[in-house]
Amino acid sequence: MIPESEEVLKASNLGSPVTLNAPQSAPARAYADAVRRLKGETVAMTVPSEKRSLLGKLFTRRAA
């Protein structure tokens, strides 16, 4: 599962993969884990999340 993130949109607008544009973002880490699984490695199934500040959590807009 690849989590939604604004980093994907930013990378797309720049014409660059999120794995290169924002390698520490949650989607980039999820893609890296998927690649490791395809290569045969055993990787725990987790959904990486963005680390947000307290203000970021308070003022994040959510879809209805």
N, C-alpha and C positions, 0 to 999 in steps of 0.2 A: 504494500500500500504506500503510495506517494502522497504525503500531506500537502494540502494547499498552502501557498505562501505567496506573498507579494514579490519575493525574490525571483520566482519563476517569471512573472510578468516583466519585471525589470530586466532580467537576462534576455527575455524574448525581444523586448524593445531595443536592446543593444545588439541583437543578432548573435548572442553568445550563449552557449549552454550554461545552465545554472550550476553545473558541476565545476565550471571554470570561473564563472562570474562571482559566485558566492559559495565556495567549497565547504564552508562550515554551516550552511543553512540546512534546515531539516530536510527539504527535498533532495539536496545534493547528497546528504548522508544516506537517505533512503535508496537513492539510485546506486550509490557505492555498495551498500549492503546487498542489493539485488544482483549486482555484477559478481560480487563474491560468491553468492549462492549459485549463480550460473557456472562459475568456475569450479564448483564442487565443494567449497568450504561450508562448514556448518556455522551458520550465523543465526543467533536468536531472532525470533520474529518480534520486532518492536516497531512502534510508530514514532519516529523522532519528532520532537516538538521544538518550536522556536522558544528560546529563552527571552522572556520579556520582563521589563522593569515593572515596578508597581504602578507607575503612571501609565505605562503601556497597557497594562491589564485593565486599569480603570477606564481609560478613554478609547478602548478598541471598539469599533463599530461592528455590530453583528447583524447578519441577515435574518430577516423574520422567518 
